[in-house]
Amino acid sequence: MGHNKSMTYGGESFAEQRLFRDITWEELAPVLTQCPLKELQPGEVLLDPAHANETLYLIISGTLSIHLKDRNTPAIISLGRGSFVGELSIVDEKYPTAFVVVENPTRLLMISKDTLHQLIQRSSIFVFNLLQVFSNRMRFSTEALIESHFVRTVPDIIYRLDSQGRFIYLNESIEKLGYTVQELLNRHFTSLVTEDDRGKVSFDYTIARHDKQDSAEDGSQPKLFDERRTGERKTTGLELKLLTKDEQDQASDSDEEHIIHAEVSCTGIQVESLTTGERDYQGTIGIIRDVTERKRFLAQLSEQKAQMEAIFNTMADALLVTDIHGIIQSANHSASEIFGYAQDELLGCSIGMLLEADGHEDAVESRWTGMAGHRKEVQVRRKGDKVFEAEMSVSKVMMEEHILYTGIIRDITERKEAERRITYQANYDALTGIPNRSHFQHLLKQSIERATAEESQLAVIFIDLDRFKWVNDNLGHGAGDELLRLSSKRAASCLKSRDTVARLGGDEFVAILEHVGGSDQAFAVSKRVLESLNRPFMLDGKEVFISGSLGVSLYPQDTTDQEELLKKADEAMYASKRAGRNACHFVTGENFQMAKKY
């Protein structure tokens, strides 16, 4: 023993070991890398007095041999890579019944009892592989299995069936079904299986799982996992619903509360005859893992997923999920309807396909991710490049290994149109379509602020239609309304594009002239307005003549107060009325009058 040296296991020959078949290194590495790796030289005897019968030795490389009585007797068997000695072997330092001797340089992986439990918890495949290794060991027996620390303490149910499918061994974990071990011995495996699932343990079902068309050799009623008679196939992860004792005692329809969802893995035991060399089917050894909580958890997840998908796809708003680069990962039905694309057309495309560039084409995707945590109104594009208004809010979702962005996009076209209608109705005259009294006050305030900032002048022209009452009384209100519409257009045609004409109510209008050079410019515009009103109007097929009375105030010469500016223009207008109408008066007293045509 003096020549051996220890180190830790680094995964040497991991993929070649039967024990680790179908398991990735990453699954078990955190445990296995803590296990010692022992090197032994030829002639050494494997004994571990400090941990007698509590350590499994997995042969990583080299060969061991087992000798009876003493180490010098002929070896009864040689064990190579992938074999075990230890817990289930017959090594005992005090009363040795066999000696395990190193034949050539050998490396052994030492798996302690505690380490074994950790591996069992990590992988059910590991448990199954371990059982398969044990079942093929020389001198393996049910009695040895019963004495194993591993089998007694593993949380899974471990069982052995005879060739007819009856229990001949169970560990104490069977108590989770409400039975004692003695209650189930000699009972058939199917007595634990719900009626709906009994077909799953038939010969036909197991053959179908492996895409085989074999049939039972002797034509008799198939036994549990009878395919073991004909080959080396194994059953892993077979899902069954098992009845608890409470459920069987009730002798009623299966109640989910008394059913355990299980995964069953098993392998057949075949023993080779020493005389004929034929392999004889001896039954099955397997494990039952309770997956009830996992099934419930998955069912809850499935239900939650279904609920989320229902919400996802019944939302009236478009819901889009992208990665950090703005590539669309999922889209709901409303996104398809709103944007005009089929759902599969949206997946994998850039969010930039839907967002209006807004003059920054290269930054469309970054604007999407940069909006995380905010809500704003944006312009987006339907299929065919039709732009519409939308409200968009984006959220950043931190996943375990990546980041996603979810965006809710609501088509607000109708809302914006309604808002514009309300705004228009609140600010514009319904009859003439020009600003009303309320909006005029706002526009005048802005004009005064600009004139003050730019040190310029503006003029306010108060316009009152002469003979409007006569038209209403003699030609009717329809003709009066048409006269108001035509008069507003004529007055507006006399102004520059930056100037404004508004209706204060009745037959009163007011114009704002910005950047006037003085009274001369205001005088010229006022004259054009009177001349336009003097031209005949066609009302109900009749040629009608009217005129206007105008009053003009100037900012800042006449006043700097907004209300006073309008009031002075109104007073000047009344001066024109008193002068005989079809005239214009300034606050300063300047005036002119035109000849009437009626």
Phi, psi and omega in degrees: 000346184289343182271352183280152176223152186246152175205182178257156185283133181245014177097015181301129177057028184302311185292342183267354183274131179300327182298329185255015181299137179067016177239136177279151179301322183298330181294322187250350185307318181303331180269313186294329181290351176267352183277139177290150174241115186258137176250130180236150181255160182307137178095342179288150178255135181276107174221143180224078187299330183290332182227053183302131175061020178237005181236134172266137178246114177263125182281113179276319177205158180095191183218140173241158176227149179253129181239143176267156177067296176209173187289349183266352178286157179302141180292139178269342178196150173250140180245128180248194185305135180094349180274166180241150163221162178125244190306315182263007177271190182244040179273129178206119186291320185284313179234071184292130173256352176203159180236130176260115189244140179281126180270322178213170183312126189225141174245134183236135173269123183263115181248110182282170179301315181296317180297320180300319179296322178296319179294322179298317181293329184283328188210124174287332177295323177300316179300314182295316178299321180296318178296321178297319179298316181297319185294336180262002180288142173295142181072012178290139179206162177299324180297318178296322179297318180298323183281352185287131173302321183301310184289324183291327188254350181296138182288342178282156175280123178248132185223163169224137179248151172279185185292346178261003178088017179262146181291129172240354174203142174213141173274175188290347179294348177298343181296341179292343173270359178093002181258155163269163180301317184296329182293335184257344180302137181073001173271153182282147181304322185294346178294342178268347189265138177299154184302322181296332186258001185294332177297337182288341181257016178273164178299316183299320182292315182293325176294317180298325179298330182258015178055040178251159179239022181292169175225165181301137186296317187265001177074004181277175178302126184300138174267172181299126178053047184292349179297347179295342178291334192247356182189189183258013182296152180236159177249124178229141174065029177286120183273124179227151171257120183253144181272135172281167180298322180301319181293319180293322180296329181285337178051042180234182177300148185301128176257126184304333181293333183251025179242138175251127174276128186227154169249125183249130173234139182206166175215147179282150177256118178238129182247131180276128180292133180289338183266315184260339183080358179282149180267127185249129180288124185248001181125203188224144170237138184199181179230149176238119179252125179287115180242024183301311181296321179296319179296319179296319179297316179294323177296319178296318178298318180297319179295316179297319179298317179297320179295316180295321179294322178297315177296315182304316188264355177253358176298140177285336180271156175285134177237121182237142176238128180232166172274187184292345180265004179081017178273127185291124179262327178205156181211141180273177183298322182296327177298320179296317182290318184291318185265350175082009178255148169293154183301321180289340175286330181282323185297132179087354179268161179282144176298338178298339178296335185256337183268137176292134187297328178058033177082000181227068186305320184289343187252014184299310182295321181291330176294325177297307181291329180288347180275357184308128180087004183233162174230133180206163177269133183224170172253133181233167186243132170277168174301132186097006175067022174280122184269138175219164183271141182214158172253128186232134173231137184237138177236145178263128182245118181271112175266177182296318187240357180202176182240138176238157175237127177250136181231134174253122183241121182247128177288115182248023181303310181295320180296317181294322178295320177295319178297318179295322178296316180296317179298317180297314181297328181282338188242349184233148180288127185294330184279313187260341181079008178258166182306143177270184184302315183298313182290327178301318180299320178294317181293322179295320179300315179296319180297318178296319179297319178293318180297322179294315181294325184263359181055045180245179181247157172219161180233146175244123180250115177269126186239126175236131182281130174274143177072014178295320180296323179298318180296316181298315184288326187261329183250349177101165183291331178298317179292323178297317179297319180295323178297320178296317180297313182293321181296319180297321179293319180295319180295317180296327181292343180273354185257163172281166185298330182277350182273168187224142170236137183226158177255122180276339182139155181057232179252025181257130177234162177215142181239146176245123177250119180261154178056045176278143182282344181158196184292333181297317180292319177295323178300315182296318180293318180299321180295319179297322179296314179298318180298320180293326179284338180284341179291148184295148176250138175265109182236119182054038178080006181245146177274120185237138178249136174225184173213186180221154175243123188242146172228139186233132172237150183242141174250131007260006186302311185280320178189158176253001181267133185298310182294322181292327180296317179289321181297318180294323177294322178296318180295321179295324178298320180292332175295324177292323177298314182293334181281354177117007177071173186053043184221168177224133178237142174260159178300326182285353179105346177297144180201164171208156181225143181248154181289137181274151180252012179238000000 
